[in-house]
Amino acid sequence: MSTSPAAEAARRRTFAIISHPDAGKTTLTENLLLAGGAIRAAGAVRARGQARRTQSDWMKIERERGISVSASVMTFDHDGLMFNLLDTPGHEDFSEDTYRTLTAADAAVMVLDAAKGIEPQTLKLFEVCRLRDIPIITFINKMDREAQDPFELLDEVSSKLALDPAPLYWPAGSGGRFKGMLDLRSQQFLPYAKKSSTDEEGHPDAVAFNGNAIVQYLDPEERSELEDNAMLVTEAGKPFDVQSFLEGHMTPVFFGSALRHFGVDQLLAGIGAYAPAPKPAKASKAGAETHVAPGDNEVSGFVFKVQANMDPNHRDRIAFLRLTSGRFTRGMKLKAQNTGKAMSVNAPIMFFASDRELAEDAFAGDVIGIPNHGVLRVGDSLSETGALRFAGLPNFAPEILRRVRVKDPLKAKHLKKALEGLAEEGVTQLFRPMIGSDFIVGAVGQLQFEVMADRLGNEYQLDVIFEASPYAEARWLVGERADVEDFENKHKSAMGRDIDDQPVFLGKSAWEIGYVAERYPKVRFERTRERG
């Protein structure tokens, strides 16, 4: 079997799952792992006690609340392909983590709740996919519960997302009347049986829609309704076109119930057949723009996430590296573009949620974990020469700013270290005002502070208090050095530095920022800053 970097990269399917909270994303993740033969039983998120420990949610707060707050990676081999599944947080307070994870994905599976359709958070995440030209596969989940009319759901995809929906299957009824679905291409009917994914039996085998066996599953009225709808959707819609999908104009639509493991095998087959293999990545080398192809010999990649304390016993920090080219082998030396320092990667990890195993080799499209002590940060580019730099990952201006204090003043030094660690992970942002000794922590949503307090307590044994901050907005300053320094000197009381020592203006209101920006036209007040 050929193991050239190009041939191996062509086998990779690296995709993220995006959805609104509660659309069933974690359940779908579990069942995709089950379909791919990676786990023996899916742990439903809503189950009780021990059974509730799903494979992909490993952080304590995630298990307690039944939500995903940090993106995790799962790798499995199925049907001759290597799948890298990136599970993203659905909660909007963690949209930044999701954004960064999407930079590492080549395709996205958008999960919609059949009763609710497209919700606000789905829309936001979809816009991120569009910014990055990521092709989208749609999975309409929970068909075994009362659902909207499937034609209305398709209309919503078409009008709200400006995507042409191309259903590959069509459901027979929904809720209590849900009987299964018709494969529009093969005219095979897939019967649905109401059982859980842990049942040994599974759903009945597919039967020919026009054959005699169909009478076991559909009465004449249901059959003629399904036939009419299938004809209508085939005639009215555009046929599925792979090229149009890869260009981001069309989305293939799958139906099913993740909880009952129905439609999941078909979705996985669809991802394998249509999702793209890794593509050449834009990079700069010695200041010049270039492209790095998956089959190139030099090993390269970028860090899109850093996670500390995945193993609480070993105070570890793991950088998630998405490989973009070459054949990586264990023990290899890689250089970071910003420091030029070479590091030997002796214990690279392949992820399986919180389980892991050593990666002997990996190729473009794979995500490996590199244990390190604060050397690697989000946005870093790694390569054998250290000369490549991939486009950095964005930091967004936080929407909430809080002052943070530790209850025990003797632990102030520990607090600084812990806050810097969490800021390097991208969990929150950290600003150090020029005047005063307080730390200002910025986040997109309230839940981030709760997760942060939880982690500071569990991982660092620090009892912290978040207080109202005198600031409401943060903006990065960009411009000629002399202009920025002049501005800083005149506004010391409102100036701070971020974790990369970049100047940040801390404003009391959006109005104040607008007012100051008008008076200093040579300085730009930016809402985003590229990391790396």
C-alpha positions in Angstrom: 0.0 0.0 0.0 1.4 3.4 -1.0 2.1 5.7 1.9 3.3 8.7 -0.1 2.1 12.0 1.6 -0.1 12.8 -1.4 -1.8 9.4 -1.4 -2.3 9.4 2.4 -3.7 12.9 2.4 -6.2 11.9 -0.3 -7.6 9.3 2.2 -8.2 12.0 4.9 -11.6 13.6 5.6 -11.3 16.3 8.2 -14.7 17.7 9.1 -16.3 19.7 11.9 -19.8 19.4 13.3 -21.7 22.7 13.8 -25.1 23.3 15.3 -27.2 25.3 17.7 -27.1 24.0 21.3 -29.5 21.1 21.7 -29.9 20.2 18.0 -28.3 16.8 18.9 -24.7 17.5 17.9 -23.0 15.5 20.6 -25.4 12.6 20.1 -24.6 12.6 16.4 -20.9 12.7 17.1 -21.2 9.6 19.3 -23.2 7.8 16.7 -20.8 8.7 13.9 -18.1 7.1 16.0 -20.3 4.1 16.5 -21.0 3.9 12.7 -17.3 4.2 12.0 -16.6 1.3 14.3 -14.7 3.5 16.7 -16.8 2.8 19.8 -19.1 0.0 20.9 -22.0 2.0 22.3 -23.0 5.6 22.0 -23.4 7.4 25.4 -26.4 9.6 25.1 -25.9 13.0 26.6 -29.2 13.0 28.4 -28.7 9.6 30.0 -28.3 9.3 33.7 -25.2 9.0 35.9 -22.3 6.9 34.5 -24.0 6.4 31.2 -24.0 10.1 30.7 -20.2 10.3 30.3 -20.2 10.7 26.5 -16.9 10.0 24.7 -16.5 13.5 23.4 -17.4 15.7 26.4 -14.6 15.2 28.9 -14.3 18.4 30.9 -16.0 18.3 34.3 -18.4 21.2 33.6 -19.4 19.7 30.2 -20.4 16.4 31.9 -22.4 18.3 34.6 -24.2 20.5 32.2 -24.6 18.2 29.2 -23.0 20.8 26.8 -19.8 20.9 24.9 -17.6 23.9 25.8 -14.3 23.0 24.3 -13.7 21.6 20.8 -12.5 18.0 20.8 -11.0 15.8 18.1 -11.7 12.2 17.3 -9.9 10.1 14.7 -11.1 6.8 13.2 -10.5 4.6 10.2 -13.5 3.4 8.3 -14.0 2.0 4.8 -10.5 2.7 3.6 -10.7 6.4 4.7 -9.2 8.2 7.8 -11.8 10.5 9.4 -10.8 13.3 11.7 -14.0 14.5 13.4 -13.7 18.0 15.1 -16.5 18.4 17.6 -17.2 22.1 18.3 -18.9 23.8 21.2 -22.5 24.7 20.2 -22.9 27.3 23.0 -22.5 30.8 21.6 -20.3 31.9 24.4 -17.7 29.7 22.9 -18.0 30.8 19.3 -14.3 31.8 19.1 -13.2 28.3 19.9 -15.5 27.1 17.2 -14.2 29.7 14.7 -10.6 28.5 15.3 -11.6 24.8 15.0 -13.3 25.5 11.7 -9.9 26.8 10.4 -8.7 23.2 10.7 -11.7 21.6 9.0 -12.1 20.9 5.2 -15.9 20.4 5.5 -18.7 21.0 8.0 -21.7 18.9 8.9 -24.5 21.3 9.9 -27.0 19.7 12.3 -30.6 21.1 12.2 -33.3 20.2 14.7 -36.3 19.1 12.4 -38.7 21.0 14.6 -36.8 24.3 14.9 -34.9 24.6 11.6 -32.2 27.2 11.4 -31.5 28.9 14.7 -29.5 32.1 15.3 -26.3 30.3 16.4 -26.4 28.0 13.3 -26.6 31.1 11.2 -23.5 32.7 12.9 -21.5 29.5 12.5 -22.6 29.1 8.9 -21.3 32.6 8.2 -17.9 31.5 9.5 -18.0 28.5 7.1 -18.8 30.9 4.2 -15.8 33.2 5.2 -13.5 30.2 4.9 -15.2 28.6 1.8 -16.0 25.4 3.8 -18.5 23.1 2.0 -21.5 22.1 4.1 -23.4 18.9 4.4 -26.8 19.2 6.1 -28.2 16.6 8.6 -31.8 17.2 9.6 -32.0 15.5 13.0 -34.9 14.3 15.3 -37.2 13.2 12.5 -38.7 10.8 15.0 -40.2 13.7 16.9 -42.7 16.2 15.6 -41.0 18.1 12.8 -41.6 21.0 10.4 -42.7 20.1 6.9 -39.4 19.0 5.1 -40.2 21.3 2.2 -40.3 24.3 4.6 -37.0 23.2 6.1 -35.4 23.2 2.6 -36.9 26.6 1.8 -35.3 27.9 5.0 -31.9 26.6 4.1 -32.3 28.1 0.7 -33.5 31.6 1.8 -31.6 32.0 5.1 -28.3 30.5 3.9 -28.4 31.2 0.2 -27.5 27.5 -0.4 -29.2 25.2 -2.9 -30.4 22.2 -0.8 -30.2 18.9 -2.6 -31.9 16.1 -0.6 -30.4 12.7 -1.2 -33.1 11.0 0.8 -36.7 11.9 1.6 -38.5 11.1 4.9 -41.8 9.2 5.2 -43.7 11.2 7.8 -42.3 12.5 11.1 -42.8 12.1 14.9 -45.0 9.1 15.7 -45.7 8.7 12.0 -42.0 8.5 11.0 -41.6 5.3 9.0 -38.2 5.7 7.4 -36.8 7.4 4.3 -36.4 6.8 0.6 -33.0 6.9 -1.1 -33.8 9.2 -4.0 -31.0 7.8 -6.1 -31.4 4.1 -5.7 -35.2 4.0 -5.0 -34.4 1.9 -1.9 -36.6 2.4 1.1 -34.8 2.4 4.5 -37.3 1.4 7.2 -37.1 3.0 10.7 -37.6 1.0 13.9 -38.1 2.8 17.2 -35.2 1.6 19.3 -32.1 3.0 20.9 -28.6 2.9 19.4 -27.5 0.4 22.0 -30.0 -2.3 20.8 -28.2 -5.1 19.1 -30.6 -5.5 16.2 -30.5 -2.1 14.5 -33.0 -1.0 11.8 -34.5 -3.4 9.2 -32.6 -3.8 5.9 -33.5 -1.5 3.0 -36.2 -2.8 0.6 -37.0 -1.8 -3.0 -39.6 1.0 -3.0 -41.3 -0.5 -6.0 -41.1 -4.1 -4.7 -43.6 -6.2 -2.8 -41.8 -6.1 0.6 -42.6 -2.4 1.0 -46.1 -3.3 2.2 -44.6 -4.4 5.5 -43.6 -0.8 6.2 -45.9 1.6 4.4 -49.7 1.4 3.9 -50.9 2.4 0.4 -51.7 6.0 1.4 -48.2 6.5 3.0 -46.6 5.0 0.0 -48.4 7.2 -2.5 -47.7 10.3 -0.3 -44.0 9.5 -0.2 -43.9 8.8 -4.0 -45.6 12.2 -4.7 -43.3 14.1 -2.5 -40.2 12.4 -3.8 -41.3 13.2 -7.4 -42.0 16.8 -6.4 -38.7 17.4 -4.7 -36.8 15.7 -7.6 -38.5 17.8 -10.2 -38.5 21.1 -8.3 -35.0 21.1 -6.9 -31.6 21.1 -8.5 -29.9 17.7 -8.7 -26.9 17.2 -6.4 -23.7 18.4 -8.1 -20.5 17.6 -6.3 -18.6 20.6 -7.9 -21.3 23.0 -6.8 -21.1 21.6 -3.3 -17.3 21.9 -3.1 -17.6 25.5 -4.3 -20.0 26.3 -1.4 -23.2 26.8 -3.5 -25.0 23.6 -2.7 -25.6 21.4 0.3 -26.5 17.7 0.2 -29.3 17.0 2.7 -29.6 13.9 4.9 -32.5 13.1 7.3 -32.5 10.9 10.4 -32.5 10.5 14.2 -29.0 10.5 15.8 -30.4 9.2 19.0 -31.9 6.1 17.3 -28.9 5.7 15.1 -31.0 6.1 12.0 -29.6 7.9 8.9 -26.1 8.1 10.5 -24.5 5.4 8.4 -25.8 7.2 5.2 -24.4 10.5 6.5 -21.0 8.9 7.1 -21.0 7.4 3.7 -21.9 10.8 2.3 -19.0 12.5 4.1 -16.6 9.8 2.8 -17.9 10.2 -0.8 -18.3 14.0 -1.1 -16.3 15.8 1.6 -13.0 17.1 0.1 -9.6 15.7 1.0 -7.1 18.3 2.3 -6.4 21.2 -0.1 -3.3 23.3 -0.6 -3.0 25.9 2.1 -2.0 29.6 1.7 1.2 30.5 3.5 4.1 33.0 3.3 7.7 32.1 3.0 10.4 34.7 3.5 7.7 37.3 3.1 6.4 36.0 -0.2 3.0 34.4 -0.7 3.0 30.7 -1.5 0.9 27.5 -1.4 1.7 24.4 0.6 0.3 21.2 -1.0 -0.6 18.2 1.1 1.8 16.1 -1.0 4.8 18.3 -0.4 7.7 16.6 1.4 8.3 19.2 4.1 6.2 18.5 7.2 4.2 21.6 8.2 1.1 22.6 10.1 -0.5 25.2 12.4 -1.8 25.2 16.0 -5.5 25.9 16.1 -6.1 25.1 19.8 -4.2 24.7 23.0 -5.8 22.7 25.9 -4.3 22.6 29.4 -4.8 19.9 32.0 -6.6 17.3 29.8 -5.0 14.9 32.3 -5.4 16.6 35.7 -2.8 14.2 37.2 -0.1 15.5 34.9 -0.5 19.3 34.6 -0.1 18.9 30.8 -0.6 21.4 28.0 -1.4 20.0 24.6 -1.2 22.0 21.3 -3.6 20.7 18.6 -1.6 20.8 15.3 -3.5 20.5 12.0 -1.0 19.0 9.5 -0.9 20.7 6.1 1.8 18.7 4.3 4.4 15.9 4.4 4.7 12.7 6.4 5.1 13.4 10.1 6.9 10.7 12.1 7.4 10.5 15.8 10.6 12.0 17.1 10.8 14.5 14.3 12.1 18.1 14.9 9.8 20.9 14.0 10.5 24.7 14.2 8.0 27.4 15.1 8.0 30.3 12.7 7.9 33.0 15.4 10.9 31.8 17.5 12.8 29.6 15.1 13.4 27.2 18.0 13.4 23.5 17.0 11.5 21.1 19.2 11.6 17.3 19.1 8.1 15.9 19.0 8.7 12.7 20.9 5.2 12.0 22.2 2.7 13.1 19.6 -0.9 12.1 20.4 -3.7 10.9 18.2 -7.0 11.8 19.8 -10.0 9.8 20.6 -11.9 12.3 22.8 -10.1 12.0 26.1 -8.5 8.7 25.2 -5.3 9.0 23.3 -2.6 6.9 21.8 0.9 7.8 20.5 1.0 8.7 16.8 3.8 6.9 15.0 3.1 8.9 11.8 0.5 11.3 10.5 -0.3 13.1 7.2 -1.9 16.3 5.9 -5.5 16.6 7.3 -4.6 14.8 10.5 -4.7 16.5 13.9 -2.0 15.5 16.4 -1.5 16.7 19.9 1.9 18.0 20.9 2.5 18.0 24.7 4.5 21.2 25.6 5.0 23.5 28.5 3.8 26.8 27.2 6.1 26.8 24.2 3.3 26.6 21.6 0.4 28.9 21.3 -2.7 29.3 19.2 -1.8 30.5 15.7 1.8 29.2 15.7 3.0 27.7 12.4 5.3 24.7 12.6 7.5 23.3 9.8 10.8 21.5 9.4 12.6 24.6 8.2 10.6 27.0 10.4 10.3 29.3 7.3 6.5 28.8 6.6 3.9 31.0 8.1 0.2 30.2 7.7 -2.4 32.9 8.0 -2.9 33.5 11.7 -6.1 32.8 13.6 -8.2 35.7 14.8 -8.7 37.0 18.3 -12.1 38.9 18.5 -12.7 41.9 20.8 -14.4 40.5 23.9 -18.0 41.5 24.6 -17.7 41.4 28.4 -14.8 42.6 30.5 -14.4 41.7 34.2 -11.8 42.5 36.9 -10.5 39.3 38.5 -9.1 38.9 42.0 -8.0 35.9 44.0 -9.5 35.6 47.5 -6.1 34.7 49.1 -3.7 37.6 48.4 -0.7 35.3 48.9 -1.7 33.5 45.7 -1.6 36.5 43.4 1.5 35.2 41.6 -0.2 31.9 40.9 -3.2 33.8 39.5 -1.0 35.6 37.0 0.4 32.2 35.7 -3.0 30.6 35.6 -4.7 33.5 33.7 -1.8 33.5 31.2 -2.2 29.8 30.7 -6.0 30.1 30.0 -5.4 33.1 27.7 -2.8 31.2 25.7 -5.5 28.5 25.2 -7.8 31.1 23.9 -10.4 30.3 26.6 -10.5 34.0 27.6 -8.5 37.1 26.8 -6.2 38.8 29.4 -5.4 42.5 29.5 -3.0 44.0 32.0 -3.8 47.8 32.5 -0.7 50.1 32.4 -1.8 51.6 35.7 -2.8 49.4 38.7 -2.2 45.8 39.4 -5.6 44.3 38.5 -6.0 41.8 35.6 -8.9 42.5 33.2 -10.4 39.3 31.7 -12.4 39.5 28.5 -14.9 36.9 27.2 -17.6 36.6 24.5 -20.2 35.4 27.0 -21.0 34.9 30.7 -20.6 31.1 30.6 -16.9 31.5 29.8 -16.4 33.1 33.2 -18.2 30.2 34.9 -16.0 27.7 33.0 -12.9 29.8 33.9 -13.8 30.0 37.6 -14.4 26.2 37.6 -11.1 25.5 35.9 -9.1 27.9 38.1 -10.6 26.1 41.2 -10.1 22.5 39.9 -6.8 22.8 38.1 -5.0 25.6 40.0 -6.7 25.5 43.4 -7.5 29.2 43.1 -10.7 30.7 44.5 -11.4 33.8 42.4 -13.9 36.6 42.3 -15.0 38.3 39.1 -16.0 42.0 39.6 -17.4 44.7 37.5 -14.7 46.3 35.5 -14.5 50.1 34.8 -14.1 49.2 31.1 -16.8 48.0 28.6 -14.9 47.6 25.3 -11.4 46.6 24.2 -9.7 47.5 20.9 -6.3 46.7 19.5 -4.3 49.7 18.3 -2.7 49.6 14.9 -0.7 52.3 13.1 2.8 53.8 12.9 4.8 53.1 16.0 5.2 56.8 16.8 1.5 57.5 16.4 0.5 54.6 18.7 3.1 55.5 21.3 1.9 59.2 21.3 -1.7 58.0 21.8 -0.6 55.6 24.6 1.2 58.4 26.5 -1.8 60.6 26.4 -4.3 57.9 27.5 -2.3 55.9 30.1 -5.3 55.4 32.4 -7.2 53.6 29.6 -4.3 51.6 28.1 -3.4 48.0 28.6 -1.4 45.1 27.0 -2.7 41.8 25.9 -0.9 38.4 26.3 1.3 39.1 23.3 2.2 42.5 24.7 0.2 44.3 22.0 -1.3 47.7 22.9 -5.0 47.7 23.8 -7.3 50.6 24.4 -9.8 49.9 27.1 -12.9 52.1 26.6 -15.7 52.8 29.0 -18.3 52.6 26.2 -18.5 52.1 22.4 -19.3 55.8 22.2 -16.0 56.7 23.9 -14.1 54.5 21.4 -15.9 56.2 18.5 -15.1 59.7 19.9 -11.4 58.9 20.5 -11.0 57.2 17.1 -12.3 60.4 15.4 -9.7 62.5 17.2 -6.8 60.2 16.3 -7.3 59.3 12.6 -3.8 58.0 12.3 -4.5 55.2 14.8 -6.8 52.3 13.9 -9.0 50.7 16.6 -9.3 47.1 15.6 -12.0 44.6 16.7 -9.9 41.6 15.7 -6.2 40.7 15.8 -4.4 37.9 14.1 -2.6 35.5 16.4 0.6 33.8 15.2 
